[in-house]
Amino acid sequence: IPGAHIRQISMIWQMPSSASTWRSKSPQYLSHVFGHEGPNSLFSLLVKEGLATWISSGSAQKLDQSFDQFSIDIGPTEKGE
């Protein structure tokens, strides 16, 4: 939408590669913990406080699996911005 104001907070961390420890599924675990939208989650607290309307998290291997990149994206409300 041209001229629309879209609110988004993005946080990105560089992490050691999970290529050699793929069985532990650490990146997927972190993604689930931060992206979970159920009771007592980070998201439920942000919504309760009127600070956010959505949340997303995930990880990806970068540069031929030399490191992972983990990100959390939040759609803040006007108050949360």
C-alpha positions in Angstrom: 0.0 0.0 0.0 1.7 3.2 -1.1 2.2 5.6 1.7 1.0 3.2 4.4 2.8 3.2 7.7 3.9 -0.3 8.6 5.2 -1.0 12.1 7.8 -3.7 12.5 10.6 -4.3 14.9 13.3 -6.7 13.7 16.0 -8.1 15.9 18.7 -10.4 14.3 21.5 -12.3 16.0 24.4 -14.1 14.5 24.9 -17.5 16.2 27.4 -20.4 15.8 26.5 -22.8 13.1 24.1 -25.6 14.0 25.2 -27.8 11.1 27.2 -30.1 13.4 24.5 -30.3 16.1 21.5 -30.5 13.9 20.0 -33.4 16.0 19.5 -31.1 19.0 17.3 -28.7 16.9 18.4 -25.7 19.0 17.4 -23.1 16.4 13.9 -24.7 16.1 13.6 -24.8 19.9 14.5 -21.1 20.2 12.1 -20.2 17.3 9.3 -22.0 19.1 10.0 -20.4 22.5 10.0 -16.8 21.1 7.4 -17.3 18.4 4.8 -19.2 20.5 1.5 -17.4 20.8 -0.2 -19.4 23.5 -0.9 -18.6 27.2 2.1 -17.3 29.2 4.1 -16.7 26.1 6.1 -13.6 25.3 3.5 -12.7 22.7 0.6 -13.0 25.1 2.4 -10.6 27.5 3.0 -8.1 24.7 -0.7 -8.3 23.6 -1.9 -8.0 27.3 0.2 -4.9 27.7 -1.1 -3.5 24.4 2.4 -3.5 22.9 2.1 -5.8 19.9 -0.3 -7.4 17.4 1.9 -10.2 16.0 5.2 -11.9 16.4 7.4 -14.2 14.3 10.8 -15.9 14.8 13.1 -18.2 12.9 16.6 -19.1 12.0 18.5 -19.8 8.8 22.0 -21.1 8.1 24.1 -18.5 6.2 27.3 -18.5 4.2 27.5 -22.2 3.4 26.5 -23.2 6.9 29.3 -21.1 8.6 26.9 -19.5 11.0 23.2 -19.3 11.8 21.1 -16.2 11.8 18.2 -16.0 14.3 15.6 -13.3 14.1 12.5 -12.1 16.0 10.1 -9.8 14.3 7.3 -8.0 16.2 4.4 -6.0 14.9 4.2 -3.2 17.6 1.1 -1.2 18.3 1.4 2.6 18.4 2.0 2.3 22.1 4.6 -0.5 21.6 6.5 1.5 19.0 
